[in-house]
Amino acid sequence: MTVMRTRLKNELDTRLSTRLIKGVYAITPERSALWTPDAIVDCVAAALDGGVRLFQCRQKNWQQAELIELVGQLDALCEKYDAALILNDVPSEEFAKFEGGAVAGVHLGKTDEAILKARSSLGSKWVVGASCYNQFEMAEQAVREGASYVAFGAMYPSATKPNAVRAELDLFGKARSLGVPVVAIGGITIERVPELMKAGAHAVAVVNGLFGMEPNAEQVCSVAQQWVEAVNGCYQ
């Protein structure tokens, strides 16, 4: 009975992640003098207008009250467009403070909360994503511990993380055996989308390639349309 319940939970979680983790996976630019919270919200709205339906709020070292306010604004936008919002490194015991209609779960790196702990705390209702860098064995362990999807990268030189380890394309082929969506991240341009999707990526994560180096909502909307078209073209 216990084994059956565990299997059912995993199946429910897999169906949820398969439905949500696909296509263009937009990661918010981190706050700076140029990228104020208002600018971040405006450009996420523009990306939604351009067709993006999956976002990750990645903001490190904020006061919790500030982050809750930002997530609330992003959640309201995403819910309006029936888009999903993943929170980067929000501890599972604090997750309820951020819940909203579009918030779908959390994404964890190797220095964040353990996947097993997050899954145990959150249950099967929420998505738990895991950064696995260039290590297939890390992805295998992450899935065993309850990860809903895994991310490999940096796939190419990345301006966001210039010192990140490089991952190889063949990781996506290997990852088909894991039974969860696989995300490519790091230095991805629109021209590289077909290569990554053909290799087996379910979603392509993008920061600067979508939002640019400084806020410009009109440009973000236009570029978002190009990203979505590039991904959709791979399904035809």
C-alpha positions as CSV (number, residue, x, y, z in Angstrom):
1,M,0.0,0.0,0.0
2,T,2.8,2.4,0.9
3,V,4.6,1.7,-2.4
4,M,1.4,2.3,-4.3
5,R,0.7,5.6,-2.6
6,T,4.3,6.7,-3.3
7,R,3.9,5.7,-7.0
8,L,0.6,7.6,-7.3
9,K,2.2,10.7,-5.8
10,N,5.0,10.6,-8.2
11,E,2.6,10.1,-11.1
12,L,0.6,13.1,-10.0
13,D,3.7,15.2,-9.7
14,T,5.0,14.1,-13.1
15,R,1.8,15.0,-14.8
16,L,1.9,18.4,-13.3
17,S,5.5,19.1,-14.2
18,T,5.1,17.7,-17.7
19,R,2.2,20.1,-18.3
20,L,4.0,23.2,-16.9
21,I,7.7,22.7,-17.6
22,K,8.0,23.2,-21.4
23,G,8.8,25.8,-24.0
24,V,10.4,29.1,-23.0
25,Y,11.3,29.2,-19.3
26,A,12.0,32.9,-18.5
27,I,14.1,33.7,-15.4
28,T,13.7,37.2,-13.9
29,P,16.7,39.5,-14.0
30,E,18.1,40.2,-10.6
31,R,17.5,43.5,-9.0
32,S,20.0,46.3,-9.7
33,A,20.0,50.0,-10.1
34,L,18.5,49.5,-13.5
35,W,16.4,46.5,-12.8
36,T,14.1,47.9,-10.0
37,P,11.2,45.8,-8.8
38,D,8.8,47.9,-10.9
39,A,11.0,47.3,-14.0
40,I,11.1,43.6,-13.4
41,V,7.2,43.5,-13.1
42,D,6.8,45.6,-16.2
43,C,9.1,43.4,-18.3
44,V,7.5,40.2,-17.0
45,A,4.1,41.6,-18.1
46,A,5.7,42.3,-21.5
47,A,7.0,38.8,-21.8
48,L,3.5,37.5,-21.0
49,D,2.1,39.6,-23.7
50,G,4.7,38.1,-26.0
51,G,3.5,34.6,-25.2
52,V,5.8,33.2,-22.5
53,R,3.9,31.0,-20.0
54,L,6.6,29.8,-17.6
55,F,8.6,32.1,-15.3
56,Q,11.1,31.7,-12.4
57,C,11.4,34.4,-9.9
58,R,15.1,34.4,-9.1
59,Q,16.0,37.1,-6.6
60,K,18.7,36.5,-4.0
61,N,19.3,38.2,-0.7
62,W,16.0,40.2,-0.5
63,Q,14.2,40.9,2.7
64,Q,11.3,38.4,2.9
65,A,8.6,41.1,3.0
66,E,10.0,42.7,-0.2
67,L,10.1,39.3,-2.0
68,I,6.6,38.4,-0.9
69,E,5.4,41.7,-2.4
70,L,7.2,41.1,-5.7
71,V,6.0,37.5,-5.9
72,G,2.5,38.7,-5.3
73,Q,2.7,41.1,-8.2
74,L,4.2,38.5,-10.5
75,D,1.7,35.9,-9.4
76,A,-1.2,38.2,-10.3
77,L,0.2,38.8,-13.7
78,C,0.9,35.2,-14.4
79,E,-2.5,34.1,-13.2
80,K,-4.2,36.5,-15.6
81,Y,-2.4,34.8,-18.5
82,D,-2.7,31.2,-17.1
83,A,1.1,31.1,-16.8
84,A,3.2,29.3,-14.1
85,L,5.6,30.9,-11.6
86,I,8.4,28.9,-10.0
87,L,10.2,30.4,-7.0
88,N,14.0,30.1,-6.7
89,D,15.3,29.0,-3.3
90,V,12.3,29.7,-1.1
91,P,12.5,27.3,1.9
92,S,9.6,24.9,2.0
93,E,8.7,26.0,5.5
94,E,8.2,29.5,4.2
95,F,6.5,28.6,1.0
96,A,2.9,29.1,2.2
97,K,3.7,32.8,2.6
98,F,4.2,33.1,-1.1
99,E,1.3,30.9,-2.4
100,G,-0.8,32.3,-5.1
101,G,-2.9,31.2,-8.1
102,A,0.0,31.0,-10.4
103,V,2.8,29.9,-8.0
104,A,3.6,26.3,-9.0
105,G,6.6,25.3,-6.8
106,V,10.3,25.9,-6.2
107,H,13.6,25.5,-7.9
108,L,16.7,24.4,-5.9
109,G,20.4,24.5,-6.5
110,K,23.1,22.4,-4.9
111,T,23.6,25.0,-2.0
112,D,19.9,25.4,-1.4
113,E,17.4,23.3,0.7
114,A,17.7,19.6,0.1
115,I,15.3,18.2,-2.5
116,L,14.2,15.4,-0.2
117,K,13.3,17.9,2.5
118,A,11.4,20.2,0.1
119,R,9.4,17.3,-1.3
120,S,8.6,16.0,2.1
121,S,7.4,19.4,3.3
122,L,5.5,20.4,0.1
123,G,4.0,17.1,-0.8
124,S,3.0,16.0,-4.3
125,K,1.0,19.1,-5.1
126,W,3.9,21.4,-6.0
127,V,6.7,21.3,-8.5
128,V,10.3,20.9,-7.2
129,G,13.0,21.7,-9.8
130,A,16.7,20.9,-9.4
131,S,19.8,22.4,-10.9
132,C,22.1,19.5,-11.9
133,Y,24.8,21.4,-13.7
134,N,26.8,18.9,-15.9
135,Q,26.2,15.8,-13.8
136,F,23.8,13.1,-14.9
137,E,24.3,11.3,-11.6
138,M,23.1,14.4,-9.7
139,A,19.9,14.4,-11.9
140,E,19.3,10.7,-11.1
141,Q,19.6,11.3,-7.4
142,A,17.4,14.4,-7.6
143,V,14.6,12.5,-9.3
144,R,14.9,9.7,-6.7
145,E,14.5,12.3,-4.0
146,G,11.4,13.8,-5.6
147,A,12.5,16.4,-8.2
148,S,9.8,17.2,-10.7
149,Y,12.2,18.3,-13.4
150,V,16.0,18.7,-13.7
151,A,18.1,21.5,-15.4
152,F,21.4,21.1,-17.1
153,G,23.9,23.9,-17.8
154,A,25.5,26.1,-18.6
155,M,25.1,24.8,-22.1
156,Y,27.0,27.7,-23.6
157,P,29.1,30.6,-22.3
158,S,26.8,32.6,-20.1
159,A,26.9,36.3,-19.3
160,T,24.7,35.7,-16.2
161,K,27.1,33.1,-14.8
162,P,30.4,33.4,-16.7
163,N,32.2,30.9,-14.4
164,A,29.5,28.2,-14.6
165,V,30.6,24.6,-15.6
166,R,29.7,23.6,-19.1
167,A,27.3,20.8,-19.8
168,E,27.2,18.6,-22.9
169,L,24.2,18.0,-25.2
170,D,24.2,14.3,-24.7
171,L,22.9,14.8,-21.2
172,F,19.5,15.3,-22.6
173,G,19.5,12.0,-24.4
174,K,20.5,10.2,-21.2
175,A,17.9,12.1,-19.2
176,R,15.0,10.6,-21.2
177,S,15.3,7.6,-18.9
178,L,14.4,9.8,-15.9
179,G,10.8,10.3,-16.8
180,V,10.7,14.0,-15.9
181,P,11.0,17.2,-18.0
182,V,14.6,18.5,-18.6
183,V,15.5,22.1,-18.9
184,A,18.5,23.6,-20.7
185,I,20.1,26.8,-19.2
186,G,23.0,29.0,-19.8
187,G,24.0,31.2,-22.7
188,I,21.1,30.1,-24.8
189,T,20.2,32.2,-27.9
190,I,17.2,31.8,-30.2
191,E,19.4,30.3,-32.9
192,R,20.4,27.5,-30.5
193,V,16.8,26.5,-29.6
194,P,16.5,23.8,-32.4
195,E,19.7,22.2,-31.4
196,L,18.6,21.9,-27.7
197,M,15.1,20.8,-28.5
198,K,16.4,18.1,-30.9
199,A,18.8,16.9,-28.2
200,G,15.8,16.3,-25.9
201,A,15.3,19.5,-23.9
202,H,11.7,20.1,-22.9
203,A,12.3,23.8,-22.0
204,V,14.9,26.4,-22.6
205,A,15.7,28.8,-19.7
206,V,16.6,32.4,-20.6
207,V,17.5,35.6,-18.8
208,N,19.5,38.1,-20.8
209,G,18.4,36.6,-24.1
210,L,14.9,37.7,-23.4
211,F,15.1,40.6,-21.0
212,G,18.3,42.2,-22.3
213,M,20.8,44.1,-20.3
214,E,18.4,46.9,-19.3
215,P,14.7,47.2,-19.0
216,N,12.7,47.8,-22.2
217,A,9.2,46.4,-22.1
218,E,8.4,47.0,-25.8
219,Q,11.6,45.1,-26.8
220,V,10.9,42.3,-24.3
221,C,7.5,41.7,-25.9
222,S,8.9,41.5,-29.4
223,V,11.7,39.2,-28.4
224,A,9.4,37.0,-26.4
225,Q,7.3,36.4,-29.5
226,Q,10.5,35.4,-31.3
227,W,11.5,32.9,-28.6
228,V,8.0,31.4,-28.5
229,E,7.9,31.0,-32.3
230,A,11.4,29.4,-32.2
231,V,10.3,26.8,-29.7
232,N,6.9,26.2,-31.4
233,G,8.7,25.7,-34.7
234,C,10.5,22.7,-33.1
235,Y,7.2,20.9,-32.5
236,Q,6.1,21.1,-36.1
